[in-house]
Amino acid sequence: MSYSYYGKLCTEVYDLTKRVGQSLGGDLEYYQERLSSCKGRILEAMVGSGRVIIPLLEAGLLVDGVDYSAEMLESCRKRCEDRGLNVRLFESNLVELDLPDRYEAIIIPGGSFLLIENREESIAALKRLYDHLQPGGRLLLDLFLPDTHFESGGFSGSSTFQLPDGDLITMEGKLLEASLFDQYKVTLLKYEKWRNGALIETEMQRFALRWYGVHEFKLVLESIGFTDVVVSANYEFGRAPSDGKQNYAYEAIKK
């Protein structure tokens, strides 16, 4: 048994709970609207299994995807093939990103940027994304703050997921570490797959979340070289954030 970062069982649960075209609080509509004028290539970083990239491709946009998880990329590739969509998918972590193209826009939906546990690596990833933008290109991503139940880790307790083939996956979460001062928490997620009452597969995932203050992240983007940073609350472009329960969408431009 080994720790897994979005491995096989995690991907099966993700596919079930993050359907293609599913909007999370209005994020899909936000990215569709903000990208609608793009004529060049777009990159979805931390693309996952295709929830966002597939609707963008179906809208006629030129979108590539990159993710660290081979299992997620395989699911995304299959979903695209099932819909007759051609897509370029790359396996890489963002710190080592080295793709052949430069992009008109790069997006990271779903708060996925917070999954980069180490702060230095998150800054390095932003620098690599900056380098992959064309001059005048845009970075769009969204973040959130930890919920009011900080001590629970957000995944405490257990959940059960019924798969289309009749198998069951149970997920149990336990908070391992948490620090308000260092702005991170780590949850251990245990996935177990059951068939006809028998346990057939187990997977462990270290689920880390590192967050940033609303103004802090704007300063981070500007320190890297981004300009004209706009922070919007709850996927309403230009709406100023007003409380800690909102999602925060950032849009920034490369000089």
C-alpha positions as semicolon CSV with decimal commas, in nm:
position;residue;x (nm);y (nm);z (nm)
1;M;0,000;0,000;0,000
2;S;0,137;0,344;-0,088
3;Y;0,030;0,703;-0,066
4;S;-0,131;0,823;-0,386
5;Y;-0,176;1,165;-0,539
6;Y;-0,501;1,137;-0,734
7;G;-0,457;0,769;-0,802
8;K;-0,698;0,516;-0,948
9;L;-0,965;0,504;-0,676
10;C;-0,946;0,876;-0,613
11;T;-0,996;0,936;-0,986
12;E;-1,302;0,710;-0,991
13;V;-1,457;0,911;-0,708
14;Y;-1,357;1,236;-0,877
15;D;-1,520;1,128;-1,204
16;L;-1,838;1,046;-1,016
17;T;-1,855;1,369;-0,818
18;K;-1,707;1,614;-1,073
19;R;-1,904;1,545;-1,390
20;V;-1,807;1,685;-1,729
21;G;-1,965;2,028;-1,762
22;Q;-2,059;2,049;-1,395
23;S;-2,037;2,406;-1,269
24;L;-1,910;2,460;-0,916
25;G;-2,075;2,777;-0,794
26;G;-2,066;2,935;-1,139
27;D;-1,699;2,870;-1,219
28;L;-1,757;2,703;-1,555
29;E;-1,971;2,988;-1,685
30;Y;-1,711;3,237;-1,561
31;Y;-1,425;3,074;-1,749
32;Q;-1,635;3,027;-2,061
33;E;-1,722;3,397;-2,065
34;R;-1,371;3,522;-1,985
35;L;-1,214;3,298;-2,253
36;S;-1,476;3,346;-2,524
37;S;-1,266;3,604;-2,713
38;C;-0,951;3,388;-2,725
39;K;-0,824;3,307;-3,073
40;G;-0,500;3,135;-2,974
41;R;-0,416;2,836;-2,758
42;I;-0,534;2,803;-2,399
43;L;-0,380;2,579;-2,132
44;E;-0,577;2,428;-1,846
45;A;-0,324;2,348;-1,576
46;M;-0,419;2,078;-1,321
47;V;-0,678;1,971;-1,577
48;G;-0,805;1,668;-1,384
49;S;-1,044;1,439;-1,568
50;G;-1,202;1,697;-1,796
51;R;-1,482;1,872;-1,608
52;V;-1,388;2,213;-1,753
53;I;-1,170;2,147;-2,057
54;I;-1,431;1,941;-2,241
55;P;-1,701;2,214;-2,247
56;L;-1,433;2,461;-2,361
57;L;-1,328;2,229;-2,644
58;E;-1,690;2,176;-2,740
59;A;-1,726;2,554;-2,763
60;G;-1,454;2,559;-3,029
61;L;-1,165;2,687;-2,818
62;L;-0,811;2,551;-2,863
63;V;-0,730;2,407;-2,521
64;D;-0,443;2,187;-2,403
65;G;-0,435;2,021;-2,062
66;V;-0,159;1,933;-1,817
67;D;-0,174;1,735;-1,494
68;Y;0,062;1,550;-1,261
69;S;-0,170;1,248;-1,229
70;A;-0,147;0,987;-1,507
71;E;-0,477;0,839;-1,387
72;M;-0,656;1,172;-1,418
73;L;-0,511;1,230;-1,765
74;E;-0,620;0,885;-1,881
75;S;-0,975;0,955;-1,765
76;C;-0,972;1,294;-1,938
77;R;-0,837;1,142;-2,259
78;K;-1,106;0,873;-2,264
79;R;-1,383;1,124;-2,199
80;C;-1,256;1,336;-2,490
81;E;-1,233;1,035;-2,719
82;D;-1,588;0,932;-2,629
83;R;-1,703;1,275;-2,749
84;G;-1,490;1,279;-3,064
85;L;-1,269;1,560;-2,933
86;N;-0,901;1,595;-3,021
87;V;-0,697;1,722;-2,730
88;R;-0,331;1,751;-2,635
89;L;-0,267;1,636;-2,281
90;F;0,068;1,656;-2,103
91;E;0,186;1,482;-1,787
92;S;0,395;1,713;-1,571
93;N;0,400;1,893;-1,240
94;L;0,389;2,269;-1,278
95;V;0,730;2,332;-1,125
96;E;0,894;2,139;-1,411
97;L;0,654;2,258;-1,683
98;D;0,821;2,278;-2,024
99;L;0,567;2,270;-2,307
100;P;0,630;2,349;-2,676
101;D;0,381;2,637;-2,702
102;R;0,318;2,974;-2,544
103;Y;-0,042;3,045;-2,458
104;E;-0,288;3,328;-2,489
105;A;-0,445;3,222;-2,159
106;I;-0,375;2,972;-1,880
107;I;-0,645;2,868;-1,635
108;I;-0,659;2,673;-1,309
109;P;-1,023;2,625;-1,204
110;G;-1,170;2,460;-0,897
111;G;-0,924;2,600;-0,644
112;S;-0,675;2,337;-0,760
113;F;-0,376;2,566;-0,717
114;L;-0,420;2,528;-0,340
115;L;-0,317;2,162;-0,377
116;I;0,048;2,266;-0,419
117;E;0,155;2,202;-0,060
118;N;0,495;2,370;-0,050
119;R;0,489;2,749;-0,073
120;E;0,822;2,772;-0,256
121;E;0,699;2,522;-0,513
122;S;0,376;2,715;-0,561
123;I;0,576;3,031;-0,637
124;A;0,799;2,836;-0,876
125;A;0,489;2,697;-1,049
126;L;0,351;3,048;-1,101
127;K;0,682;3,152;-1,256
128;R;0,668;2,859;-1,498
129;L;0,311;2,953;-1,592
130;Y;0,424;3,312;-1,646
131;D;0,698;3,188;-1,881
132;H;0,442;2,984;-2,078
133;L;0,223;3,285;-2,152
134;Q;0,255;3,500;-2,460
135;P;0,326;3,870;-2,395
136;G;-0,010;4,015;-2,298
137;G;-0,141;3,668;-2,213
138;R;-0,367;3,612;-1,915
139;L;-0,356;3,384;-1,611
140;L;-0,698;3,300;-1,465
141;L;-0,742;3,094;-1,150
142;D;-0,962;3,079;-0,844
143;L;-0,891;3,024;-0,476
144;F;-1,084;2,990;-0,152
145;L;-1,018;3,014;0,220
146;P;-1,058;2,721;0,461
147;D;-1,411;2,675;0,592
148;T;-1,517;2,762;0,944
149;H;-1,476;2,397;1,049
150;F;-1,098;2,423;1,018
151;E;-1,025;2,154;1,276
152;S;-1,226;1,894;1,084
153;G;-0,998;1,920;0,783
154;G;-1,297;1,930;0,549
155;F;-1,288;1,555;0,491
156;S;-1,344;1,407;0,837
157;G;-1,575;1,111;0,873
158;S;-1,664;0,873;0,592
159;S;-1,852;0,876;0,262
160;T;-1,977;0,603;0,030
161;F;-1,990;0,623;-0,349
162;Q;-2,191;0,387;-0,571
163;L;-2,018;0,326;-0,903
164;P;-2,212;0,263;-1,226
165;D;-2,089;-0,099;-1,241
166;G;-2,228;-0,175;-0,894
167;D;-1,901;-0,154;-0,701
168;L;-1,876;0,066;-0,393
169;I;-1,596;0,299;-0,287
170;T;-1,580;0,418;0,073
171;M;-1,371;0,719;0,166
172;E;-1,257;0,795;0,519
173;G;-1,078;1,116;0,612
174;K;-0,860;1,204;0,910
175;L;-0,691;1,537;0,976
176;L;-0,314;1,486;1,014
177;E;-0,173;1,838;1,040
178;A;-0,310;2,191;1,051
179;S;-0,156;2,534;1,103
180;L;-0,337;2,865;1,078
181;F;-0,001;3,040;1,109
182;D;0,158;2,852;0,818
183;Q;-0,171;2,846;0,623
184;Y;-0,198;2,476;0,547
185;K;-0,368;2,155;0,651
186;V;-0,314;1,793;0,556
187;T;-0,580;1,522;0,557
188;L;-0,522;1,148;0,516
189;L;-0,785;0,999;0,285
190;K;-0,837;0,623;0,278
191;Y;-1,026;0,477;-0,020
192;E;-1,156;0,119;-0,015
193;K;-1,324;-0,047;-0,313
194;W;-1,584;-0,316;-0,245
195;R;-1,741;-0,576;-0,476
196;N;-2,019;-0,805;-0,359
197;G;-1,927;-0,731;0,002
198;A;-1,557;-0,809;-0,044
199;L;-1,274;-0,555;-0,021
200;I;-1,080;-0,567;-0,349
201;E;-0,860;-0,254;-0,346
202;T;-0,726;0,008;-0,103
203;E;-0,561;0,343;-0,169
204;M;-0,422;0,611;0,061
205;Q;-0,400;0,977;-0,036
206;R;-0,222;1,261;0,138
207;F;-0,452;1,556;0,067
208;A;-0,279;1,885;0,140
209;L;-0,431;2,230;0,113
210;R;-0,232;2,555;0,130
211;W;-0,422;2,880;0,117
212;Y;-0,344;3,249;0,068
213;G;-0,496;3,573;0,189
214;V;-0,695;3,756;-0,077
215;H;-0,455;4,051;-0,095
216;E;-0,150;3,833;-0,027
217;F;-0,200;3,635;-0,347
218;K;-0,241;3,953;-0,551
219;L;0,098;4,068;-0,420
220;V;0,248;3,727;-0,504
221;L;0,131;3,758;-0,866
222;E;0,266;4,111;-0,893
223;S;0,603;4,005;-0,748
224;I;0,638;3,753;-1,031
225;G;0,571;4,020;-1,292
226;F;0,197;4,000;-1,355
227;T;0,013;4,329;-1,396
228;D;-0,348;4,451;-1,397
229;V;-0,450;4,193;-1,139
230;V;-0,828;4,182;-1,092
231;V;-0,978;3,989;-0,799
232;S;-1,346;3,899;-0,835
233;A;-1,580;3,743;-0,580
234;N;-1,796;3,440;-0,659
235;Y;-1,717;3,442;-1,031
236;E;-1,866;3,786;-1,095
237;F;-1,592;3,972;-1,280
238;G;-1,500;4,296;-1,106
239;R;-1,708;4,230;-0,793
240;A;-1,488;4,312;-0,496
241;P;-1,448;4,036;-0,232
242;S;-1,629;4,114;0,091
243;D;-1,608;3,808;0,319
244;G;-1,416;3,488;0,383
245;K;-1,681;3,248;0,254
246;Q;-1,653;3,361;-0,108
247;N;-1,449;3,216;-0,392
248;Y;-1,188;3,453;-0,535
249;A;-1,116;3,454;-0,907
250;Y;-0,789;3,615;-1,014
251;E;-0,710;3,745;-1,360
252;A;-0,362;3,878;-1,430
253;I;-0,171;3,980;-1,741
254;K;0,186;3,907;-1,845
255;K;0,372;4,224;-1,941
